[in-house]
């Protein structure tokens, strides 16, 4: 059996980055679609709310100079956005500056193509989930709350998409995407290595504290223990994401590398990482509605 899962992905504005503290994800768009009517007190919003978000995004973005947006369906390779920017260097030549994850995969592709539903219209309860099957033992309830917020807590069976954010600036890892900037470089090139995991109640599964190990390699800050078997990444030009941008374009340019295979990760280790990490991360963040309009997408070669 398989449980509806949730996933995590990169997305936020550099205005929030530069802002203080580690609360960039809360700003990701708790009220991203208020003008179109949030969901009723129970259940998910209707398709009309999602359609209205996409209409608003199109009106606010197309023909206004915005570059290609993210997230996207990775199987759709077409895109007609005219803005071109140089791809960021390989992550090994950049500095890891931030790690965070989103609840509900923002991207669709690889082994995460099942739609979780529309959710609350503000980033929670939506996105894409692991397509595979999990055993009853892997789905057994976990005794402790992990990443609990007003939106709930992570549970066995949830999918998470983790973003390992790299900057061309000489920076070190830290809280929020503000750590990707420096006094010397205010507009660094950015690359996100996105990995998707499914949370299981199995201590023999991968350990997130190990996967998210941060150290210097060849003089650069890196995350050298990410899954080796996550598949060849799909790379494309995009933007920052998150529900803050459900109805407006992100002006920030990001080179995306999204790995297609899902790795099982121990829920106990997810809780341990959220309790103690250098990024002040203690919960999952919401997702941006999938960008579908070709005029807002780059072409995937």
ZADO-1210 file (C-alpha; in nm, 4 decimals, padded with zeros to 6 digits):
<atoms>
<atom x="00.0000" y="00.0000" z="00.0000" code="UNK" pos="1"/>
<atom x="00.1097" y="00.3572" z="-00.0496" code="UNK" pos="2"/>
<atom x="00.0141" y="00.6634" z="00.1439" code="UNK" pos="3"/>
<atom x="-00.0369" y="01.0075" z="-00.0013" code="UNK" pos="4"/>
<atom x="00.3020" y="01.1670" z="00.0307" code="UNK" pos="5"/>
<atom x="00.4531" y="01.5075" z="00.0501" code="UNK" pos="6"/>
<atom x="00.7710" y="01.6473" z="-00.0976" code="UNK" pos="7"/>
<atom x="01.0089" y="01.9338" z="-00.0660" code="UNK" pos="8"/>
<atom x="01.1636" y="02.1818" z="-00.3178" code="UNK" pos="9"/>
<atom x="01.3477" y="02.5117" z="-00.3481" code="UNK" pos="10"/>
<atom x="01.1622" y="02.8310" z="-00.3646" code="UNK" pos="11"/>
<atom x="01.1823" y="03.1755" z="-00.2172" code="UNK" pos="12"/>
<atom x="01.2587" y="03.5323" z="-00.2943" code="UNK" pos="13"/>
<atom x="01.5924" y="03.6963" z="-00.2380" code="UNK" pos="14"/>
<atom x="01.4022" y="03.9764" z="-00.0707" code="UNK" pos="15"/>
<atom x="01.3144" y="03.7176" z="00.1935" code="UNK" pos="16"/>
<atom x="01.6677" y="03.5864" z="00.1784" code="UNK" pos="17"/>
<atom x="01.8152" y="03.9204" z="00.2639" code="UNK" pos="18"/>
<atom x="01.5580" y="03.9543" z="00.5359" code="UNK" pos="19"/>
<atom x="01.6760" y="03.8326" z="00.8715" code="UNK" pos="20"/>
<atom x="01.6085" y="03.5019" z="01.0497" code="UNK" pos="21"/>
<atom x="01.5315" y="03.1620" z="00.9141" code="UNK" pos="22"/>
<atom x="01.1665" y="03.2076" z="00.8411" code="UNK" pos="23"/>
<atom x="01.1889" y="03.2336" z="00.4619" code="UNK" pos="24"/>
<atom x="00.9593" y="02.9381" z="00.4139" code="UNK" pos="25"/>
<atom x="00.6791" y="03.0839" z="00.6205" code="UNK" pos="26"/>
<atom x="00.6855" y="03.3728" z="00.3752" code="UNK" pos="27"/>
<atom x="00.6826" y="03.1224" z="00.0915" code="UNK" pos="28"/>
<atom x="00.3179" y="03.1913" z="00.0631" code="UNK" pos="29"/>
<atom x="00.0937" y="03.1044" z="00.3521" code="UNK" pos="30"/>
<atom x="-00.1553" y="03.3480" z="00.1965" code="UNK" pos="31"/>
<atom x="-00.0421" y="03.3226" z="-00.1632" code="UNK" pos="32"/>
<atom x="-00.3917" y="03.3101" z="-00.3109" code="UNK" pos="33"/>
<atom x="-00.6072" y="03.4974" z="-00.0670" code="UNK" pos="34"/>
<atom x="-00.7616" y="03.7147" z="-00.3354" code="UNK" pos="35"/>
<atom x="-00.8946" y="03.4082" z="-00.5123" code="UNK" pos="36"/>
<atom x="-01.0490" y="03.2673" z="-00.1979" code="UNK" pos="37"/>
<atom x="-00.8707" y="03.0269" z="00.0294" code="UNK" pos="38"/>
<atom x="-01.0083" y="02.6823" z="00.0860" code="UNK" pos="39"/>
<atom x="-01.3053" y="02.6252" z="00.3079" code="UNK" pos="40"/>
<atom x="-01.2315" y="02.5234" z="00.6630" code="UNK" pos="41"/>
<atom x="-01.2290" y="02.1596" z="00.5500" code="UNK" pos="42"/>
<atom x="-01.0979" y="01.9958" z="00.2341" code="UNK" pos="43"/>
<atom x="-00.8930" y="02.1136" z="-00.0595" code="UNK" pos="44"/>
<atom x="-00.9605" y="02.4143" z="-00.2789" code="UNK" pos="45"/>
<atom x="-01.1323" y="02.3579" z="-00.6118" code="UNK" pos="46"/>
<atom x="-00.9728" y="02.3443" z="-00.9543" code="UNK" pos="47"/>
<atom x="-01.1034" y="02.6950" z="-01.0162" code="UNK" pos="48"/>
<atom x="-00.8669" y="02.8327" z="-00.7511" code="UNK" pos="49"/>
<atom x="-00.5656" y="02.6697" z="-00.9133" code="UNK" pos="50"/>
<atom x="-00.6790" y="02.7897" z="-01.2575" code="UNK" pos="51"/>
<atom x="-00.7176" y="03.1432" z="-01.1207" code="UNK" pos="52"/>
<atom x="-00.3639" y="03.1304" z="-00.9795" code="UNK" pos="53"/>
<atom x="-00.2276" y="03.0300" z="-01.3184" code="UNK" pos="54"/>
<atom x="-00.4265" y="03.3048" z="-01.4913" code="UNK" pos="55"/>
<atom x="-00.2947" y="03.5626" z="-01.2458" code="UNK" pos="56"/>
<atom x="00.0622" y="03.4390" z="-01.2938" code="UNK" pos="57"/>
<atom x="00.0290" y="03.4647" z="-01.6712" code="UNK" pos="58"/>
<atom x="-00.1130" y="03.8176" z="-01.6531" code="UNK" pos="59"/>
<atom x="00.1579" y="03.9352" z="-01.4128" code="UNK" pos="60"/>
<atom x="00.4485" y="03.7727" z="-01.5933" code="UNK" pos="61"/>
<atom x="00.4188" y="03.7096" z="-01.9680" code="UNK" pos="62"/>
<atom x="00.5590" y="03.9946" z="-02.1770" code="UNK" pos="63"/>
<atom x="00.6978" y="04.1730" z="-01.8707" code="UNK" pos="64"/>
<atom x="01.0588" y="04.0618" z="-01.8988" code="UNK" pos="65"/>
<atom x="01.0517" y="03.7725" z="-01.6548" code="UNK" pos="66"/>
<atom x="01.2810" y="03.4788" z="-01.7198" code="UNK" pos="67"/>
<atom x="01.1808" y="03.1114" z="-01.7180" code="UNK" pos="68"/>
<atom x="01.0032" y="02.9922" z="-01.4073" code="UNK" pos="69"/>
<atom x="01.0058" y="02.6818" z="-01.1861" code="UNK" pos="70"/>
<atom x="00.8830" y="02.4236" z="-01.0924" code="UNK" pos="71"/>
<atom x="00.7731" y="02.2298" z="-01.3976" code="UNK" pos="72"/>
<atom x="00.6771" y="01.8897" z="-01.5362" code="UNK" pos="73"/>
<atom x="01.0165" y="01.7427" z="-01.6233" code="UNK" pos="74"/>
<atom x="00.8696" y="01.5291" z="-01.9027" code="UNK" pos="75"/>
<atom x="00.7565" y="01.8437" z="-02.0869" code="UNK" pos="76"/>
<atom x="01.0686" y="01.9662" z="-02.2615" code="UNK" pos="77"/>
<atom x="00.9216" y="02.2548" z="-02.4587" code="UNK" pos="78"/>
<atom x="00.9435" y="02.6170" z="-02.3532" code="UNK" pos="79"/>
<atom x="00.9305" y="02.9486" z="-02.5339" code="UNK" pos="80"/>
<atom x="01.0465" y="03.1973" z="-02.2722" code="UNK" pos="81"/>
<atom x="01.2897" y="03.4302" z="-02.4544" code="UNK" pos="82"/>
<atom x="01.5126" y="03.5145" z="-02.1572" code="UNK" pos="83"/>
<atom x="01.8408" y="03.3251" z="-02.1685" code="UNK" pos="84"/>
<atom x="02.1052" y="03.3232" z="-01.8960" code="UNK" pos="85"/>
<atom x="02.4328" y="03.1397" z="-01.8521" code="UNK" pos="86"/>
<atom x="02.4086" y="02.8089" z="-01.6704" code="UNK" pos="87"/>
<atom x="02.5665" y="02.8060" z="-01.3263" code="UNK" pos="88"/>
<atom x="02.8917" y="02.6104" z="-01.2904" code="UNK" pos="89"/>
<atom x="02.8802" y="02.2486" z="-01.1699" code="UNK" pos="90"/>
<atom x="02.7976" y="02.2289" z="-00.7995" code="UNK" pos="91"/>
<atom x="03.1476" y="02.0961" z="-00.7249" code="UNK" pos="92"/>
<atom x="03.2829" y="02.4351" z="-00.8336" code="UNK" pos="93"/>
<atom x="03.0393" y="02.6320" z="-00.6150" code="UNK" pos="94"/>
<atom x="02.9703" y="02.6686" z="-00.2430" code="UNK" pos="95"/>
<atom x="02.6784" y="02.4972" z="-00.0735" code="UNK" pos="96"/>
<atom x="02.4940" y="02.7790" z="00.1006" code="UNK" pos="97"/>
<atom x="02.1620" y="02.6335" z="00.2162" code="UNK" pos="98"/>
<atom x="01.9637" y="02.3118" z="00.2545" code="UNK" pos="99"/>
<atom x="01.5870" y="02.3048" z="00.3033" code="UNK" pos="100"/>
<atom x="01.2928" y="02.0934" z="00.1915" code="UNK" pos="101"/>
<atom x="00.9328" y="02.1271" z="00.0821" code="UNK" pos="102"/>
<atom x="00.6229" y="01.9312" z="00.1691" code="UNK" pos="103"/>
<atom x="00.4786" y="01.8054" z="-00.1602" code="UNK" pos="104"/>
<atom x="00.7168" y="01.7840" z="-00.4559" code="UNK" pos="105"/>
<atom x="00.7046" y="02.0972" z="-00.6628" code="UNK" pos="106"/>
<atom x="00.8426" y="01.9176" z="-00.9675" code="UNK" pos="107"/>
<atom x="00.6635" y="01.6372" z="-01.1494" code="UNK" pos="108"/>
<atom x="00.8768" y="01.3655" z="-01.3051" code="UNK" pos="109"/>
<atom x="01.0854" y="01.0546" z="-01.2541" code="UNK" pos="110"/>
<atom x="00.9407" y="00.8416" z="-00.9749" code="UNK" pos="111"/>
<atom x="00.7186" y="01.1218" z="-00.8391" code="UNK" pos="112"/>
<atom x="00.4355" y="01.1846" z="-01.0857" code="UNK" pos="113"/>
<atom x="00.1284" y="01.1184" z="-00.8698" code="UNK" pos="114"/>
<atom x="-00.0615" y="01.4392" z="-00.7920" code="UNK" pos="115"/>
<atom x="-00.1303" y="01.4881" z="-00.4217" code="UNK" pos="116"/>
<atom x="-00.4269" y="01.7170" z="-00.4927" code="UNK" pos="117"/>
<atom x="-00.4902" y="02.0904" z="-00.4851" code="UNK" pos="118"/>
<atom x="-00.4296" y="02.1256" z="-00.1127" code="UNK" pos="119"/>
<atom x="-00.5110" y="02.4498" z="00.0630" code="UNK" pos="120"/>
<atom x="-00.4183" y="02.6690" z="-00.2348" code="UNK" pos="121"/>
<atom x="-00.1333" y="02.8195" z="-00.0352" code="UNK" pos="122"/>
<atom x="00.1308" y="02.5516" z="-00.0758" code="UNK" pos="123"/>
<atom x="00.0300" y="02.2738" z="00.1627" code="UNK" pos="124"/>
<atom x="-00.1301" y="01.9392" z="00.0812" code="UNK" pos="125"/>
<atom x="-00.0335" y="01.9650" z="-00.2848" code="UNK" pos="126"/>
<atom x="00.2589" y="01.8787" z="-00.5103" code="UNK" pos="127"/>
<atom x="00.3641" y="01.5362" z="-00.6370" code="UNK" pos="128"/>
<atom x="00.4287" y="01.2144" z="-00.4497" code="UNK" pos="129"/>
<atom x="00.6277" y="00.8933" z="-00.4749" code="UNK" pos="130"/>
<atom x="00.4791" y="00.6517" z="-00.7287" code="UNK" pos="131"/>
<atom x="00.6125" y="00.3342" z="-00.5659" code="UNK" pos="132"/>
<atom x="00.4701" y="00.0978" z="-00.3085" code="UNK" pos="133"/>
<atom x="00.5660" y="00.0829" z="00.0580" code="UNK" pos="134"/>
<atom x="00.5206" y="-00.2017" z="00.3049" code="UNK" pos="135"/>
<atom x="00.2935" y="-00.1895" z="00.6067" code="UNK" pos="136"/>
<atom x="00.6038" y="-00.1898" z="00.8262" code="UNK" pos="137"/>
<atom x="00.7482" y="00.1128" z="00.6446" code="UNK" pos="138"/>
<atom x="00.4157" y="00.2917" z="00.6886" code="UNK" pos="139"/>
<atom x="00.3749" y="00.2065" z="01.0576" code="UNK" pos="140"/>
<atom x="00.2894" y="00.5154" z="01.2665" code="UNK" pos="141"/>
<atom x="00.5836" y="00.6909" z="01.4265" code="UNK" pos="142"/>
<atom x="00.5611" y="00.7720" z="01.7972" code="UNK" pos="143"/>
<atom x="00.7001" y="01.1256" z="01.7763" code="UNK" pos="144"/>
<atom x="00.5878" y="01.4406" z="01.5954" code="UNK" pos="145"/>
<atom x="00.8361" y="01.5366" z="01.3221" code="UNK" pos="146"/>
<atom x="00.8414" y="01.8920" z="01.1864" code="UNK" pos="147"/>
<atom x="00.5033" y="01.9727" z="01.3388" code="UNK" pos="148"/>
<atom x="00.3355" y="02.3027" z="01.2428" code="UNK" pos="149"/>
<atom x="-00.0218" y="02.4239" z="01.2053" code="UNK" pos="150"/>
<atom x="-00.0189" y="02.2347" z="00.8735" code="UNK" pos="151"/>
<atom x="00.0537" y="01.9035" z="01.0454" code="UNK" pos="152"/>
<atom x="00.3633" y="01.6883" z="01.0886" code="UNK" pos="153"/>
<atom x="00.5600" y="01.4574" z="00.8621" code="UNK" pos="154"/>
<atom x="00.4524" y="01.0935" z="00.8717" code="UNK" pos="155"/>
<atom x="00.5775" y="00.7657" z="00.7263" code="UNK" pos="156"/>
<atom x="00.4867" y="00.7587" z="00.3569" code="UNK" pos="157"/>
<atom x="00.5360" y="01.1303" z="00.3024" code="UNK" pos="158"/>
<atom x="00.7538" y="01.2400" z="00.0127" code="UNK" pos="159"/>
<atom x="01.0030" y="01.5209" z="00.0576" code="UNK" pos="160"/>
<atom x="01.2069" y="01.7073" z="-00.2014" code="UNK" pos="161"/>
<atom x="01.5245" y="01.8517" z="-00.0578" code="UNK" pos="162"/>
<atom x="01.7040" y="02.1439" z="-00.2169" code="UNK" pos="163"/>
<atom x="02.0784" y="02.1699" z="-00.1876" code="UNK" pos="164"/>
<atom x="02.1432" y="02.5299" z="-00.2901" code="UNK" pos="165"/>
<atom x="02.4816" y="02.6325" z="-00.4311" code="UNK" pos="166"/>
<atom x="02.6207" y="02.9815" z="-00.4854" code="UNK" pos="167"/>
<atom x="02.9078" y="03.1106" z="-00.6988" code="UNK" pos="168"/>
<atom x="02.9883" y="03.3589" z="-00.4195" code="UNK" pos="169"/>
<atom x="03.2501" y="03.2875" z="-00.1538" code="UNK" pos="170"/>
<atom x="03.0038" y="03.2051" z="00.1214" code="UNK" pos="171"/>
<atom x="02.9548" y="02.9377" z="00.3832" code="UNK" pos="172"/>
<atom x="02.6404" y="02.7376" z="00.4667" code="UNK" pos="173"/>
<atom x="02.3812" y="02.9058" z="00.6835" code="UNK" pos="174"/>
<atom x="02.0143" y="02.9845" z="00.7495" code="UNK" pos="175"/>
<atom x="01.7910" y="03.1145" z="00.4696" code="UNK" pos="176"/>
<atom x="01.8897" y="03.1868" z="00.1143" code="UNK" pos="177"/>
<atom x="02.0512" y="03.5065" z="00.2404" code="UNK" pos="178"/>
<atom x="02.3488" y="03.2823" z="00.3116" code="UNK" pos="179"/>
<atom x="02.3952" y="03.2518" z="-00.0669" code="UNK" pos="180"/>
<atom x="02.4853" y="03.6214" z="-00.0935" code="UNK" pos="181"/>
<atom x="02.7971" y="03.8045" z="00.0144" code="UNK" pos="182"/>
<atom x="02.8999" y="04.1668" z="00.0551" code="UNK" pos="183"/>
<atom x="03.1215" y="04.1213" z="-00.2480" code="UNK" pos="184"/>
<atom x="02.8652" y="03.9475" z="-00.4728" code="UNK" pos="185"/>
<atom x="02.5007" y="04.0515" z="-00.4527" code="UNK" pos="186"/>
<atom x="02.3907" y="03.8631" z="-00.7643" code="UNK" pos="187"/>
<atom x="02.5680" y="03.5262" z="-00.7574" code="UNK" pos="188"/>
<atom x="02.4894" y="03.2415" z="-00.9918" code="UNK" pos="189"/>
<atom x="02.2720" y="02.9798" z="-00.8229" code="UNK" pos="190"/>
<atom x="02.2322" y="02.6087" z="-00.8760" code="UNK" pos="191"/>
<atom x="01.9903" y="02.3795" z="-00.6956" code="UNK" pos="192"/>
<atom x="02.0506" y="02.0068" z="-00.6752" code="UNK" pos="193"/>
<atom x="01.7052" y="01.8652" z="-00.5946" code="UNK" pos="194"/>
<atom x="01.6668" y="01.5153" z="-00.4489" code="UNK" pos="195"/>
<atom x="01.3376" y="01.3454" z="-00.3675" code="UNK" pos="196"/>
<atom x="01.2990" y="01.1148" z="-00.0682" code="UNK" pos="197"/>
<atom x="01.0129" y="00.9117" z="00.0741" code="UNK" pos="198"/>
<atom x="00.9933" y="00.9013" z="00.4541" code="UNK" pos="199"/>
<atom x="00.9628" y="00.5529" z="00.6075" code="UNK" pos="200"/>
<atom x="00.9492" y="00.4068" z="00.9576" code="UNK" pos="201"/>
<atom x="01.2596" y="00.1965" z="00.9075" code="UNK" pos="202"/>
<atom x="01.5868" y="00.2628" z="01.0858" code="UNK" pos="203"/>
<atom x="01.7736" y="00.0708" z="00.8154" code="UNK" pos="204"/>
<atom x="01.6705" y="00.3283" z="00.5520" code="UNK" pos="205"/>
<atom x="01.9021" y="00.6160" z="00.4615" code="UNK" pos="206"/>
<atom x="01.9919" y="00.8555" z="00.7421" code="UNK" pos="207"/>
<atom x="01.9164" y="01.2201" z="00.6623" code="UNK" pos="208"/>
<atom x="02.1764" y="01.3493" z="00.9068" code="UNK" pos="209"/>
<atom x="02.4344" y="01.1542" z="00.7069" code="UNK" pos="210"/>
<atom x="02.2940" y="01.2515" z="00.3652" code="UNK" pos="211"/>
<atom x="02.2991" y="01.6176" z="00.4641" code="UNK" pos="212"/>
<atom x="02.6581" y="01.6154" z="00.5891" code="UNK" pos="213"/>
<atom x="02.8261" y="01.9453" z="00.5008" code="UNK" pos="214"/>
<atom x="03.2020" y="01.9755" z="00.4653" code="UNK" pos="215"/>
<atom x="03.4696" y="02.1408" z="00.2538" code="UNK" pos="216"/>
<atom x="03.5856" y="01.9482" z="-00.0520" code="UNK" pos="217"/>
<atom x="03.8541" y="02.0951" z="-00.2757" code="UNK" pos="218"/>
<atom x="03.8179" y="02.4283" z="-00.0967" code="UNK" pos="219"/>
<atom x="03.4396" y="02.4492" z="-00.1563" code="UNK" pos="220"/>
<atom x="03.1496" y="02.3826" z="00.0802" code="UNK" pos="221"/>
<atom x="02.9714" y="02.0676" z="-00.0388" code="UNK" pos="222"/>
<atom x="02.7146" y="01.8020" z="00.0536" code="UNK" pos="223"/>
<atom x="02.9210" y="01.5006" z="-00.0546" code="UNK" pos="224"/>
<atom x="02.6963" y="01.2240" z="00.0824" code="UNK" pos="225"/>
<atom x="02.3774" y="01.2811" z="-00.1169" code="UNK" pos="226"/>
<atom x="02.2399" y="00.9613" z="-00.2766" code="UNK" pos="227"/>
<atom x="02.4654" y="00.8228" z="-00.5481" code="UNK" pos="228"/>
<atom x="02.1827" y="00.6253" z="-00.7091" code="UNK" pos="229"/>
<atom x="01.9321" y="00.9063" z="-00.7620" code="UNK" pos="230"/>
<atom x="01.9763" y="00.9032" z="-01.1395" code="UNK" pos="231"/>
<atom x="02.1041" y="01.1449" z="-01.4000" code="UNK" pos="232"/>
<atom x="01.9506" y="01.4846" z="-01.3191" code="UNK" pos="233"/>
<atom x="01.7226" y="01.6771" z="-01.5516" code="UNK" pos="234"/>
<atom x="01.8796" y="02.0202" z="-01.5847" code="UNK" pos="235"/>
<atom x="01.7023" y="02.3362" z="-01.6927" code="UNK" pos="236"/>
<atom x="01.6905" y="02.7142" z="-01.6505" code="UNK" pos="237"/>
<atom x="01.4306" y="02.8288" z="-01.4009" code="UNK" pos="238"/>
<atom x="01.3667" y="03.0465" z="-01.0990" code="UNK" pos="239"/>
<atom x="01.3113" y="03.0374" z="-00.7267" code="UNK" pos="240"/>
<atom x="00.9815" y="02.8766" z="-00.6324" code="UNK" pos="241"/>
<atom x="00.7408" y="02.8503" z="-00.3379" code="UNK" pos="242"/>
<atom x="00.3768" y="02.9569" z="-00.3078" code="UNK" pos="243"/>
<atom x="00.4744" y="03.3229" z="-00.2754" code="UNK" pos="244"/>
<atom x="00.5072" y="03.3034" z="-00.6541" code="UNK" pos="245"/>
<atom x="00.1776" y="03.1300" z="-00.7294" code="UNK" pos="246"/>
<atom x="00.0424" y="03.4524" z="-00.8782" code="UNK" pos="247"/>
<atom x="00.3525" y="03.6532" z="-00.9676" code="UNK" pos="248"/>
<atom x="00.6800" y="03.5828" z="-01.1425" code="UNK" pos="249"/>
<atom x="01.0031" y="03.5169" z="-00.9600" code="UNK" pos="250"/>
<atom x="01.2769" y="03.7530" z="-01.0834" code="UNK" pos="251"/>
<atom x="01.5602" y="03.5271" z="-00.9666" code="UNK" pos="252"/>
<atom x="01.7524" y="03.2989" z="-01.2020" code="UNK" pos="253"/>
<atom x="01.8382" y="02.9437" z="-01.0977" code="UNK" pos="254"/>
<atom x="01.9999" y="02.6505" z="-01.2775" code="UNK" pos="255"/>
<atom x="01.8047" y="02.3424" z="-01.1692" code="UNK" pos="256"/>
<atom x="01.9289" y="01.9825" z="-01.1528" code="UNK" pos="257"/>
<atom x="01.6430" y="01.7545" z="-01.0446" code="UNK" pos="258"/>
<atom x="01.7276" y="01.3901" z="-00.9784" code="UNK" pos="259"/>
<atom x="01.4552" y="01.1466" z="-01.0940" code="UNK" pos="260"/>
<atom x="01.4876" y="00.8527" z="-00.8535" code="UNK" pos="261"/>
<atom x="01.3440" y="00.8464" z="-00.5017" code="UNK" pos="262"/>
<atom x="01.5446" y="00.7383" z="-00.1950" code="UNK" pos="263"/>
<atom x="01.3861" y="00.5959" z="00.1209" code="UNK" pos="264"/>
<atom x="01.4870" y="00.7888" z="00.4318" code="UNK" pos="265"/>
<atom x="01.4283" y="00.7087" z="00.7991" code="UNK" pos="266"/>
<atom x="01.1683" y="00.9298" z="00.9678" code="UNK" pos="267"/>
<atom x="01.3708" y="00.9193" z="01.2900" code="UNK" pos="268"/>
<atom x="01.6673" y="01.0685" z="01.1045" code="UNK" pos="269"/>
<atom x="01.4478" y="01.3387" z="00.9509" code="UNK" pos="270"/>
<atom x="01.3388" y="01.4361" z="01.3003" code="UNK" pos="271"/>
<atom x="01.6986" y="01.4342" z="01.4205" code="UNK" pos="272"/>
<atom x="01.8116" y="01.6603" z="01.1342" code="UNK" pos="273"/>
<atom x="01.5259" y="01.9057" z="01.1898" code="UNK" pos="274"/>
<atom x="01.6180" y="01.9211" z="01.5580" code="UNK" pos="275"/>
<atom x="01.9827" y="02.0062" z="01.4912" code="UNK" pos="276"/>
<atom x="02.1160" y="02.1562" z="01.1676" code="UNK" pos="277"/>
<atom x="02.3147" y="02.4688" z="01.0762" code="UNK" pos="278"/>
<atom x="02.0303" y="02.6066" z="00.8630" code="UNK" pos="279"/>
<atom x="01.7736" y="02.6613" z="01.1417" code="UNK" pos="280"/>
<atom x="01.5308" y="02.4368" z="00.9526" code="UNK" pos="281"/>
<atom x="01.2637" y="02.2791" z="01.1725" code="UNK" pos="282"/>
<atom x="00.9762" y="02.1970" z="00.9344" code="UNK" pos="283"/>
<atom x="00.8834" y="02.1372" z="00.5723" code="UNK" pos="284"/>
<atom x="00.7898" y="02.4284" z="00.3453" code="UNK" pos="285"/>
<atom x="00.5012" y="02.4630" z="00.1007" code="UNK" pos="286"/>
<atom x="00.5093" y="02.4263" z="-00.2766" code="UNK" pos="287"/>
<atom x="00.4462" y="02.6514" z="-00.5738" code="UNK" pos="288"/>
<atom x="00.1702" y="02.5504" z="-00.8138" code="UNK" pos="289"/>
<atom x="00.3247" y="02.3712" z="-01.1120" code="UNK" pos="290"/>
<atom x="00.4109" y="02.6153" z="-01.3924" code="UNK" pos="291"/>
<atom x="00.2577" y="02.4897" z="-01.7198" code="UNK" pos="292"/>
<atom x="00.2475" y="02.7858" z="-01.9594" code="UNK" pos="293"/>
<atom x="00.5184" y="02.7362" z="-02.2296" code="UNK" pos="294"/>
<atom x="00.5812" y="03.1126" z="-02.2393" code="UNK" pos="295"/>
<atom x="00.6970" y="03.0859" z="-01.8771" code="UNK" pos="296"/>
<atom x="00.9276" y="02.7878" z="-01.9321" code="UNK" pos="297"/>
<atom x="01.2713" y="02.7289" z="-02.0799" code="UNK" pos="298"/>
<atom x="01.3375" y="02.4568" z="-02.3330" code="UNK" pos="299"/>
<atom x="01.4982" y="02.1432" z="-02.1852" code="UNK" pos="300"/>
<atom x="01.7712" y="02.0215" z="-02.4180" code="UNK" pos="301"/>
</atoms>
